[in-house]
Amino acid sequence: MAQRNIKLVVAYEGTKYHGWQRQTGQTTIQAVLEREAQRIVGHRVKIIGAGRTDAGVHALGQVCNFLTDSSVPIEGLRKGLNALLPDDIYVVEASDVPLDFHARYSAKTKTYVYRILNRIEPDIFARRYLWHIPLALDVAVMSDCLAMVQGTHDFSCFRSSGSSNRNPVRTLFRAEVSQDAEHKLTFLFEADGFLRHMVRNIVGTVVGAGLGKIDKERFQHILASKDRTMAGKKAPPQGLFLVKVTY
């Protein structure tokens, strides 16, 4: 059987997992997917993800791929994986793709959303999926700050230490925030790539502006500084979702 390249689109709730990437002694999304895929195809596989989501971060459309010489039908593979996987990981789509497809390096853009509940009362049933902030946020100020990060910039000030990315320049095509009638804020970010904790660091700093701790001029200075110590705290992981990867 000729070698095949299998592409998966996967949704998962990241609460119980130590992120996407395989780590010794930790339960991760990649490790669980590899374990169950190996049971189906009959040999060890290395699954490559489009993005290395952190511990507690969720995904609606994580994309990954792996090579196999198994002849198992593609829909049978998808159904088999979903029968074996825990109920907080689900394979939405499976397809055969060209051998040169790479989930990470072939990606053109990635889209993340970050969700905040901005009211005094918490939502105990949604606490795993949003950041509860009981103090009033100025959404207009936050929107103005997000407009500043759109475009191509050196995002060093929003990059956490330990990043493997040597080039800190990224292009943010969309960076916006909206609020619904239930006081839920949704931040949307679409870029050609993201640095380590970049979205969470931007959100944390923008929230500082929404709370009146940072004015718009200060925010502009932070972006230009390329200095992580100038920016605000990192937003917690549970509000972050990898929504879509485009190719």
N, C-alpha and C positions, 0 to 999 in steps of 0.2 A: 504493500500500500504506500502510495506517495505521501510525503509529508504534507500536513495541512496546518493552516494558521487559523485558529478559532478566536473570534471576537465575541466577547460577552459584554452586555450592558447590565449592570448590577445595582440594585437598591439595597441599602442596609441602614439599620439603626445602630449607631456607633457606641451607644452607652456602655455596653459590656466589653468593648474591645479596646486594646491598646493601640488604636490606629490601624491604618492599612498595612504598613510594611512589616514583613516578617521580622520578629525579634526573639532571641533565645529566652525561653522561660515565660513568654507572654502570649496571650491569645490575641491574634490579629486577624483581620479580614482576609488578607492574602494567604496566611497559613491555613485557615479553615477552607477556603476555596481550593487551594492546592491539594489538600488532603482528600477532599471529596472528588475532585476531578480525577485524581490518580486512581481512585477506586473504580471509576467508570472506564477510563482509557487503558488501564493496566500497566502504566509505567509512570515514573516520576515526571512532574511537569513544573515549569517555572512560569508563574503567571505575572505578567507585567501590567501595572496599573497606570492610568493616565495621570493620576494625582495621588500623592501620599497624604491622605487625610489623617489628622491627628486623633489622639485618644478622645472619645466622646463626640467626634464630628460625624455627621450623617451624610448619606448620599442618596439621591434619587436616580442619578444617571452616571455612576462611575463606569468607565470603559476599561476593559482589560483584554489581554490576548495571551495565548499560549500555543506552542507547537506540539503536534502529535502525529503519529502515524496510524492511529486508530481509525477504523472504518465506521465507527458508531454514527448513525444518522444524526444530523445536527439538532433536530427537534427532540430526538430521543436523549441526546446529551443534555439539553436544557431541562427536560422533564426529570431526567435522572438526577441532575444536580439539585433541583428544587425538592425532590423527594428526600435527599440526604442532608441538605443544609438545614441549620437551625432556623427557626421561624423569624429571626430578625435579619436574615440575609435572603435575597430573592433575585434570581436571574430573570430579568425582564425580557431580554433578547439574546439570541445566539446565532451566529452566522459564520460561514467560511469566507475568509478574506485573502487577498494576495499575500504571499510570503513576506513581502517587504513592508507590510503594515506593522506599525509599532504604536501601541496605545499611547505612549508618552510622546515620542518624537514626531509622530505623524499628526498630532493634534494642532489645530489652527487656533482655536479659542477654548477657554473654559469659563463657565458661568457658575458663580456661587451666590447664594442668598444667605443673609443673616437676619434673624428675627428677634425682636425685642417686644416685651409686654410693658407698656408705660402707663401704669395705673397703680393706685395704692394697694389694691387687693391682688394677691398672686393667683395664678391658675395652677392648682396643685396637680391637675391631670396633664398639663402641658409643660411641666417644669424641666423635662428632659429635652425639650425642643425649642427653648427660647431663653433669653436673658431677661429676668424680671428687674425693672428699674422703677421704684415707687416715686421718685422725684420727677417733677415736670421737665420735659425736654423741649427745647426750641427747635422744631423740625425745620423751620425756614433757615436758621443758621447752619444746621447740619447739612442741609441741601446745598447751601452756598459753599461750604467746605468741600463737599464731595465734588462739586464742579471744578475745584482747583486740582484735584488729583486725576481728572480725566486727561487723556492724552499720553504722550511719551515722556517719562520722567525717570530719574535715578531714585528708586524707592528705598534707598539704604536706611532711611529713618524709620521705615516700617518693616524692616527685616530683622527677625530674631537671630540671636547668635546660634551657631551650629548649622547654619545654612550651607549647603553644598554648591549653591549657585554662585559662580564667580562674577557674572555680569548682573548688576543690580538694576539694569534698565529694563522696564517693561512698558507696554502700551495698554492703558485702560480705555476700552471703547465705551464702556458704560459704568457709571458710579452714581447711583441715585437712591433715594429713600422715599417711601410712601407710607401713609398712615390710614388705617381703616377706622370704622365707627366703633370698634371694640378696643381702640387704643393699642393696636398691634402695629408695630413698625416693621417694614420689610426693606432691608438694604439689598440692592442688586449690584453685582460686580461682574463684568465680562472683560477679559483681558487675553492677551496672547500668552500669558503665563503669570504665575504668582510666586513670590519669594516665600520663605518659611514664615508662617504666621502672618503674612502680609494683610490678609483681609481682617483678621482679628485685631491686629494692631491699628489698622485704619479705623475700624469701628470703635475701638476703645478711645482713640484720640478724638474722633468726631463726637462721641458721646460727651467727652470733656467740654467740647465747644457747646453742645446742646445744654449742658448744665451751667454754662456761663463761666467755666473755669479757664477757657481759652477763647480769645476773640479771633475774628477772621484774619487779622493781620498776623497774629501769633501763629495761626495754623499755616499760613503761607511761609512764614519764617522756618517752621519745623520742616516742611517739605523741602525747602531749599538747603537746610542744614546738613542733610545726609547723615544725621546723627541720631541713632535709636534712643539715646538717653534723653533727647529733647521731646520725644513724642509721649503720648499717654499710655496708660496701662493696657495690657492685652485683654480683649474681651474673652469671656469664658467660652469653652468649645461647644456647648450644647445647642447654641443658637445657629450654628453654621451648617449649611447643606451644600454639597457639590451637586448642582442641578443638571448640568449638561456639558458635554464635550463635543465640539464640532471638528470635522475633518474635511 
